[in-house]
Amino acid sequence: MFSSRKKTPIDNWQGQAVPAGETSNVRLAVSESYSGISLRIPIQIQRAKEDGPVVFITAALHGDELNGTGAIRQLICDSEFELQKGSLILVPILNLLAFDRHSRYLPDRRDLNRCFPGSKTGSLAGRMANQIFEEIVTRSDFGIDLHTASVRRTNYPNVRADCSNPLARDLAFAFGSEFILNSPGPEGAFRREACKAGCSTIVMEGGEVWKVEPAIVHTAVRGIKNILVSLNMIDGDIETPETQFVVEQTKWIRADRGGFLQFHVQPGQIVQKDQPLASNTDLLGTEQSVLVAPFNGVILGMTTLPAISPGEPLCMVGRLPKGTGSDIKEARIETGGPEEQSLEERTLDDLSSNVMVVEKEADDLD
């Protein structure tokens, strides 16, 4: 299943031997500080004795998105986790310069995730992107890049993949997310350029910045293990939800006026067309407008900031086929069984604590 293209060998990392059957900690120099000190990304490479696919797993490409870091650290610290075939490249913090500043962006104000595959003679961001691409992507058959929502937002876990790429589509479904957004990604994005280079890569989005959220980490770890099982790299069973949908269209609902929001939905909730999403009020509670769902769908992303100005995004709604909403709700309950919640239900509960949700009274809808 994995690519037959010529790759950079995994058994040697810039002169450091990485033997089969062993775990090696290496460092990748990506830049220098103002004092000329080399800045190196810590990386763990796990190699099985038997040959197989090479998979990279990266987090904190945006330096403030730490849920993926928590997931990768959990894999690194799991003494029972053992590869049977192939190799893993585990990168808890990809964008070290931004991470050290608690920032999404690099010191040169660029978004590293718009700069791939980079350039050896380009900007700070371009040079970092080139080094990461040449040392990580060129060694790998597949990639999993872990993200969260941007600042003051939260995302219900979803996978983003270019479904026109059969291997990326297979990865996305194997990961086990309820919702797969079909998109190649923007120009210069890590996953887009990796796919173009022959390394099929997907992105998981989940949770919010500056946090390590238990349900999001659990979702990420489950998804990573699902993919490794599907590639015959580890033993185990694939755990997926009862329903999985490819989302072909999303829309951000934006505020018409400034005001204070009263939310009527939570991340991950299934909504029907024209269902109230939030009421926009002035500071004394007088309703100014009600924002509604444009179609049947799922709330994939939300602002966590109740104060809003005109044009700011409130909710990202992913379109779902008509009549599927009840199937998803039932599947979430059935997957967990009669005595315990499913992971999807637990995630709904956890993310709902980030926003105060108030049911819209029927009389208010007239």
Disulfide bonds with the S-S distance in Angstrom:
none
